Amino acid sequence: GPEWKYPKVMKPKLHENIIDAQIQQNIEEITDTGEQQEDEQ
């Protein structure tokens, strides 16, 4: 959704939570790629 476009002053917690979620997702994707690279191909 467009939540990430809102100024951080308006929704600071939402903005931080989205960043944390993106970082966590990136970590999980890197882990999955390293451990299950053969399964996806």
CHARMM internal coordinates of N, CA and C (Angstrom, degrees):
IC EDIT
DIST 1 N 1 CA 1.4516
DIST 1 CA 1 C 1.5155
ANGL 1 N 1 CA 1 C 112.59
DIST 1 C 2 N 1.3204
ANGL 1 CA 1 C 2 N 117.70
DIHE 1 N 1 CA 1 C 2 N -178.98
DIST 2 N 2 CA 1.4742
ANGL 1 C 2 N 2 CA 122.13
DIHE 1 CA 1 C 2 N 2 CA -177.45
DIST 2 CA 2 C 1.5201
ANGL 2 N 2 CA 2 C 113.15
DIHE 1 C 2 N 2 CA 2 C -83.74
DIST 2 C 3 N 1.3409
ANGL 2 CA 2 C 3 N 117.08
DIHE 2 N 2 CA 2 C 3 N 9.62
DIST 3 N 3 CA 1.4612
ANGL 2 C 3 N 3 CA 119.36
DIHE 2 CA 2 C 3 N 3 CA -175.74
DIST 3 CA 3 C 1.5281
ANGL 3 N 3 CA 3 C 111.42
DIHE 2 C 3 N 3 CA 3 C -56.58
DIST 3 C 4 N 1.3244
ANGL 3 CA 3 C 4 N 116.80
DIHE 3 N 3 CA 3 C 4 N -37.68
DIST 4 N 4 CA 1.4674
ANGL 3 C 4 N 4 CA 119.77
DIHE 3 CA 3 C 4 N 4 CA -174.48
DIST 4 CA 4 C 1.5278
ANGL 4 N 4 CA 4 C 111.58
DIHE 3 C 4 N 4 CA 4 C -67.92
DIST 4 C 5 N 1.3224
ANGL 4 CA 4 C 5 N 117.78
DIHE 4 N 4 CA 4 C 5 N -14.78
DIST 5 N 5 CA 1.4676
ANGL 4 C 5 N 5 CA 120.32
DIHE 4 CA 4 C 5 N 5 CA -179.54
DIST 5 CA 5 C 1.5242
ANGL 5 N 5 CA 5 C 111.57
DIHE 4 C 5 N 5 CA 5 C -82.21
DIST 5 C 6 N 1.3363
ANGL 5 CA 5 C 6 N 117.55
DIHE 5 N 5 CA 5 C 6 N -16.04
DIST 6 N 6 CA 1.4649
ANGL 5 C 6 N 6 CA 119.69
DIHE 5 CA 5 C 6 N 6 CA -178.28
DIST 6 CA 6 C 1.5199
ANGL 6 N 6 CA 6 C 109.84
DIHE 5 C 6 N 6 CA 6 C -67.04
DIST 6 C 7 N 1.3378
ANGL 6 CA 6 C 7 N 116.96
DIHE 6 N 6 CA 6 C 7 N 145.50
DIST 7 N 7 CA 1.4716
ANGL 6 C 7 N 7 CA 120.46
DIHE 6 CA 6 C 7 N 7 CA 176.14
DIST 7 CA 7 C 1.5147
ANGL 7 N 7 CA 7 C 110.62
DIHE 6 C 7 N 7 CA 7 C -57.96
DIST 7 C 8 N 1.3173
ANGL 7 CA 7 C 8 N 116.47
DIHE 7 N 7 CA 7 C 8 N 145.22
DIST 8 N 8 CA 1.4596
ANGL 7 C 8 N 8 CA 121.14
DIHE 7 CA 7 C 8 N 8 CA -178.37
DIST 8 CA 8 C 1.5276
ANGL 8 N 8 CA 8 C 110.70
DIHE 7 C 8 N 8 CA 8 C -64.55
DIST 8 C 9 N 1.3296
ANGL 8 CA 8 C 9 N 117.10
DIHE 8 N 8 CA 8 C 9 N -26.32
DIST 9 N 9 CA 1.4655
ANGL 8 C 9 N 9 CA 120.00
DIHE 8 CA 8 C 9 N 9 CA -179.67
DIST 9 CA 9 C 1.5266
ANGL 9 N 9 CA 9 C 110.39
DIHE 8 C 9 N 9 CA 9 C -67.21
DIST 9 C 10 N 1.3249
ANGL 9 CA 9 C 10 N 116.56
DIHE 9 N 9 CA 9 C 10 N -32.97
DIST 10 N 10 CA 1.4614
ANGL 9 C 10 N 10 CA 120.01
DIHE 9 CA 9 C 10 N 10 CA -178.12
DIST 10 CA 10 C 1.5261
ANGL 10 N 10 CA 10 C 110.93
DIHE 9 C 10 N 10 CA 10 C -74.45
DIST 10 C 11 N 1.3157
ANGL 10 CA 10 C 11 N 116.71
DIHE 10 N 10 CA 10 C 11 N -46.50
DIST 11 N 11 CA 1.4631
ANGL 10 C 11 N 11 CA 119.87
DIHE 10 CA 10 C 11 N 11 CA -176.87
DIST 11 CA 11 C 1.5223
ANGL 11 N 11 CA 11 C 109.19
DIHE 10 C 11 N 11 CA 11 C -132.93
DIST 11 C 12 N 1.3154
ANGL 11 CA 11 C 12 N 118.68
DIHE 11 N 11 CA 11 C 12 N 72.50
DIST 12 N 12 CA 1.4644
ANGL 11 C 12 N 12 CA 120.72
DIHE 11 CA 11 C 12 N 12 CA -175.89
DIST 12 CA 12 C 1.5203
ANGL 12 N 12 CA 12 C 111.76
DIHE 11 C 12 N 12 CA 12 C -64.41
DIST 12 C 13 N 1.3354
ANGL 12 CA 12 C 13 N 117.18
DIHE 12 N 12 CA 12 C 13 N -43.72
DIST 13 N 13 CA 1.4685
ANGL 12 C 13 N 13 CA 119.03
DIHE 12 CA 12 C 13 N 13 CA -177.12
DIST 13 CA 13 C 1.5184
ANGL 13 N 13 CA 13 C 110.58
DIHE 12 C 13 N 13 CA 13 C -66.18
DIST 13 C 14 N 1.3312
ANGL 13 CA 13 C 14 N 116.75
DIHE 13 N 13 CA 13 C 14 N -42.21
DIST 14 N 14 CA 1.4598
ANGL 13 C 14 N 14 CA 119.84
DIHE 13 CA 13 C 14 N 14 CA 179.51
DIST 14 CA 14 C 1.5276
ANGL 14 N 14 CA 14 C 109.86
DIHE 13 C 14 N 14 CA 14 C -60.23
DIST 14 C 15 N 1.3351
ANGL 14 CA 14 C 15 N 115.86
DIHE 14 N 14 CA 14 C 15 N -43.77
DIST 15 N 15 CA 1.4580
ANGL 14 C 15 N 15 CA 120.09
DIHE 14 CA 14 C 15 N 15 CA -179.35
DIST 15 CA 15 C 1.5271
ANGL 15 N 15 CA 15 C 110.07
DIHE 14 C 15 N 15 CA 15 C -61.63
DIST 15 C 16 N 1.3347
ANGL 15 CA 15 C 16 N 116.20
DIHE 15 N 15 CA 15 C 16 N -44.86
DIST 16 N 16 CA 1.4632
ANGL 15 C 16 N 16 CA 119.38
DIHE 15 CA 15 C 16 N 16 CA -178.39
DIST 16 CA 16 C 1.5208
ANGL 16 N 16 CA 16 C 110.61
DIHE 15 C 16 N 16 CA 16 C -66.12
DIST 16 C 17 N 1.3262
ANGL 16 CA 16 C 17 N 116.60
DIHE 16 N 16 CA 16 C 17 N -39.17
DIST 17 N 17 CA 1.4594
ANGL 16 C 17 N 17 CA 119.59
DIHE 16 CA 16 C 17 N 17 CA -179.41
DIST 17 CA 17 C 1.5220
ANGL 17 N 17 CA 17 C 110.67
DIHE 16 C 17 N 17 CA 17 C -64.48
DIST 17 C 18 N 1.3329
ANGL 17 CA 17 C 18 N 116.53
DIHE 17 N 17 CA 17 C 18 N -38.39
DIST 18 N 18 CA 1.4663
ANGL 17 C 18 N 18 CA 119.66
DIHE 17 CA 17 C 18 N 18 CA 179.00
DIST 18 CA 18 C 1.5251
ANGL 18 N 18 CA 18 C 109.49
DIHE 17 C 18 N 18 CA 18 C -64.54
DIST 18 C 19 N 1.3333
ANGL 18 CA 18 C 19 N 117.28
DIHE 18 N 18 CA 18 C 19 N -43.07
DIST 19 N 19 CA 1.4649
ANGL 18 C 19 N 19 CA 119.96
DIHE 18 CA 18 C 19 N 19 CA 179.38
DIST 19 CA 19 C 1.5258
ANGL 19 N 19 CA 19 C 109.71
DIHE 18 C 19 N 19 CA 19 C -62.23
DIST 19 C 20 N 1.3348
ANGL 19 CA 19 C 20 N 117.16
DIHE 19 N 19 CA 19 C 20 N -45.16
DIST 20 N 20 CA 1.4616
ANGL 19 C 20 N 20 CA 120.10
DIHE 19 CA 19 C 20 N 20 CA 179.73
DIST 20 CA 20 C 1.5202
ANGL 20 N 20 CA 20 C 110.16
DIHE 19 C 20 N 20 CA 20 C -60.52
DIST 20 C 21 N 1.3284
ANGL 20 CA 20 C 21 N 116.74
DIHE 20 N 20 CA 20 C 21 N -40.77
DIST 21 N 21 CA 1.4583
ANGL 20 C 21 N 21 CA 120.48
DIHE 20 CA 20 C 21 N 21 CA -179.37
DIST 21 CA 21 C 1.5285
ANGL 21 N 21 CA 21 C 110.02
DIHE 20 C 21 N 21 CA 21 C -65.08
DIST 21 C 22 N 1.3296
ANGL 21 CA 21 C 22 N 116.84
DIHE 21 N 21 CA 21 C 22 N -40.30
DIST 22 N 22 CA 1.4626
ANGL 21 C 22 N 22 CA 119.65
DIHE 21 CA 21 C 22 N 22 CA -179.70
DIST 22 CA 22 C 1.5265
ANGL 22 N 22 CA 22 C 110.37
DIHE 21 C 22 N 22 CA 22 C -66.03
DIST 22 C 23 N 1.3398
ANGL 22 CA 22 C 23 N 116.75
DIHE 22 N 22 CA 22 C 23 N -42.04
DIST 23 N 23 CA 1.4632
ANGL 22 C 23 N 23 CA 119.89
DIHE 22 CA 22 C 23 N 23 CA 179.52
DIST 23 CA 23 C 1.5226
ANGL 23 N 23 CA 23 C 109.62
DIHE 22 C 23 N 23 CA 23 C -63.51
DIST 23 C 24 N 1.3344
ANGL 23 CA 23 C 24 N 116.68
DIHE 23 N 23 CA 23 C 24 N -45.82
DIST 24 N 24 CA 1.4571
ANGL 23 C 24 N 24 CA 120.39
DIHE 23 CA 23 C 24 N 24 CA -179.91
DIST 24 CA 24 C 1.5252
ANGL 24 N 24 CA 24 C 110.32
DIHE 23 C 24 N 24 CA 24 C -61.13
DIST 24 C 25 N 1.3402
ANGL 24 CA 24 C 25 N 116.96
DIHE 24 N 24 CA 24 C 25 N -41.54
DIST 25 N 25 CA 1.4583
ANGL 24 C 25 N 25 CA 120.21
DIHE 24 CA 24 C 25 N 25 CA -179.85
DIST 25 CA 25 C 1.5262
ANGL 25 N 25 CA 25 C 110.13
DIHE 24 C 25 N 25 CA 25 C -64.60
DIST 25 C 26 N 1.3329
ANGL 25 CA 25 C 26 N 116.94
DIHE 25 N 25 CA 25 C 26 N -41.12
DIST 26 N 26 CA 1.4565
ANGL 25 C 26 N 26 CA 120.09
DIHE 25 CA 25 C 26 N 26 CA 179.11
DIST 26 CA 26 C 1.5200
ANGL 26 N 26 CA 26 C 110.53
DIHE 25 C 26 N 26 CA 26 C -62.19
DIST 26 C 27 N 1.3344
ANGL 26 CA 26 C 27 N 116.77
DIHE 26 N 26 CA 26 C 27 N -41.75
DIST 27 N 27 CA 1.4657
ANGL 26 C 27 N 27 CA 120.20
DIHE 26 CA 26 C 27 N 27 CA 179.19
DIST 27 CA 27 C 1.5212
ANGL 27 N 27 CA 27 C 109.67
DIHE 26 C 27 N 27 CA 27 C -62.76
DIST 27 C 28 N 1.3347
ANGL 27 CA 27 C 28 N 116.60
DIHE 27 N 27 CA 27 C 28 N -43.23
DIST 28 N 28 CA 1.4600
ANGL 27 C 28 N 28 CA 120.02
DIHE 27 CA 27 C 28 N 28 CA -178.86
DIST 28 CA 28 C 1.5235
ANGL 28 N 28 CA 28 C 110.44
DIHE 27 C 28 N 28 CA 28 C -65.67
DIST 28 C 29 N 1.3419
ANGL 28 CA 28 C 29 N 117.08
DIHE 28 N 28 CA 28 C 29 N -39.14
DIST 29 N 29 CA 1.4595
ANGL 28 C 29 N 29 CA 119.74
DIHE 28 CA 28 C 29 N 29 CA -179.57
DIST 29 CA 29 C 1.5241
ANGL 29 N 29 CA 29 C 110.34
DIHE 28 C 29 N 29 CA 29 C -65.91
DIST 29 C 30 N 1.3296
ANGL 29 CA 29 C 30 N 116.67
DIHE 29 N 29 CA 29 C 30 N -40.59
DIST 30 N 30 CA 1.4636
ANGL 29 C 30 N 30 CA 119.74
DIHE 29 CA 29 C 30 N 30 CA 179.10
DIST 30 CA 30 C 1.5248
ANGL 30 N 30 CA 30 C 109.52
DIHE 29 C 30 N 30 CA 30 C -64.06
DIST 30 C 31 N 1.3377
ANGL 30 CA 30 C 31 N 116.20
DIHE 30 N 30 CA 30 C 31 N -42.70
DIST 31 N 31 CA 1.4642
ANGL 30 C 31 N 31 CA 119.57
DIHE 30 CA 30 C 31 N 31 CA -179.85
DIST 31 CA 31 C 1.5172
ANGL 31 N 31 CA 31 C 110.14
DIHE 30 C 31 N 31 CA 31 C -63.90
DIST 31 C 32 N 1.3389
ANGL 31 CA 31 C 32 N 117.13
DIHE 31 N 31 CA 31 C 32 N -45.08
DIST 32 N 32 CA 1.4602
ANGL 31 C 32 N 32 CA 120.43
DIHE 31 CA 31 C 32 N 32 CA -178.74
DIST 32 CA 32 C 1.5277
ANGL 32 N 32 CA 32 C 110.10
DIHE 31 C 32 N 32 CA 32 C -63.45
DIST 32 C 33 N 1.3234
ANGL 32 CA 32 C 33 N 116.76
DIHE 32 N 32 CA 32 C 33 N -40.16
DIST 33 N 33 CA 1.4645
ANGL 32 C 33 N 33 CA 119.73
DIHE 32 CA 32 C 33 N 33 CA -179.14
DIST 33 CA 33 C 1.5250
ANGL 33 N 33 CA 33 C 110.27
DIHE 32 C 33 N 33 CA 33 C -64.07
DIST 33 C 34 N 1.3176
ANGL 33 CA 33 C 34 N 116.69
DIHE 33 N 33 CA 33 C 34 N -39.87
DIST 34 N 34 CA 1.4589
ANGL 33 C 34 N 34 CA 120.13
DIHE 33 CA 33 C 34 N 34 CA -178.40
DIST 34 CA 34 C 1.5146
ANGL 34 N 34 CA 34 C 112.47
DIHE 33 C 34 N 34 CA 34 C -72.19
DIST 34 C 35 N 1.3341
ANGL 34 CA 34 C 35 N 116.92
DIHE 34 N 34 CA 34 C 35 N -34.93
DIST 35 N 35 CA 1.4562
ANGL 34 C 35 N 35 CA 119.37
DIHE 34 CA 34 C 35 N 35 CA -174.64
DIST 35 CA 35 C 1.5244
ANGL 35 N 35 CA 35 C 112.36
DIHE 34 C 35 N 35 CA 35 C -91.31
DIST 35 C 36 N 1.3313
ANGL 35 CA 35 C 36 N 117.46
DIHE 35 N 35 CA 35 C 36 N -31.16
DIST 36 N 36 CA 1.4628
ANGL 35 C 36 N 36 CA 120.52
DIHE 35 CA 35 C 36 N 36 CA -172.89
DIST 36 CA 36 C 1.5276
ANGL 36 N 36 CA 36 C 111.30
DIHE 35 C 36 N 36 CA 36 C -122.64
DIST 36 C 37 N 1.3058
ANGL 36 CA 36 C 37 N 116.53
DIHE 36 N 36 CA 36 C 37 N 34.55
DIST 37 N 37 CA 1.4622
ANGL 36 C 37 N 37 CA 119.06
DIHE 36 CA 36 C 37 N 37 CA -176.81
DIST 37 CA 37 C 1.5309
ANGL 37 N 37 CA 37 C 110.18
DIHE 36 C 37 N 37 CA 37 C -65.31
DIST 37 C 38 N 1.3356
ANGL 37 CA 37 C 38 N 116.96
DIHE 37 N 37 CA 37 C 38 N -36.84
DIST 38 N 38 CA 1.4586
ANGL 37 C 38 N 38 CA 119.81
DIHE 37 CA 37 C 38 N 38 CA -177.46
DIST 38 CA 38 C 1.5173
ANGL 38 N 38 CA 38 C 111.54
DIHE 37 C 38 N 38 CA 38 C -72.69
DIST 38 C 39 N 1.3328
ANGL 38 CA 38 C 39 N 117.27
DIHE 38 N 38 CA 38 C 39 N -31.73
DIST 39 N 39 CA 1.4600
ANGL 38 C 39 N 39 CA 119.83
DIHE 38 CA 38 C 39 N 39 CA -177.36
DIST 39 CA 39 C 1.5263
ANGL 39 N 39 CA 39 C 111.00
DIHE 38 C 39 N 39 CA 39 C -66.97
DIST 39 C 40 N 1.3247
ANGL 39 CA 39 C 40 N 117.17
DIHE 39 N 39 CA 39 C 40 N -34.90
DIST 40 N 40 CA 1.4561
ANGL 39 C 40 N 40 CA 119.67
DIHE 39 CA 39 C 40 N 40 CA -175.98
DIST 40 CA 40 C 1.5242
ANGL 40 N 40 CA 40 C 111.57
DIHE 39 C 40 N 40 CA 40 C -75.98
DIST 40 C 41 N 1.2918
ANGL 40 CA 40 C 41 N 117.79
DIHE 40 N 40 CA 40 C 41 N -25.14
DIST 41 N 41 CA 1.4695
ANGL 40 C 41 N 41 CA 119.66
DIHE 40 CA 40 C 41 N 41 CA -175.09
DIST 41 CA 41 C 1.5122
ANGL 41 N 41 CA 41 C 112.58
DIHE 40 C 41 N 41 CA 41 C -85.23
END
COOR INIT
IC SEED 1 N 1 CA 1 C
IC BUILD
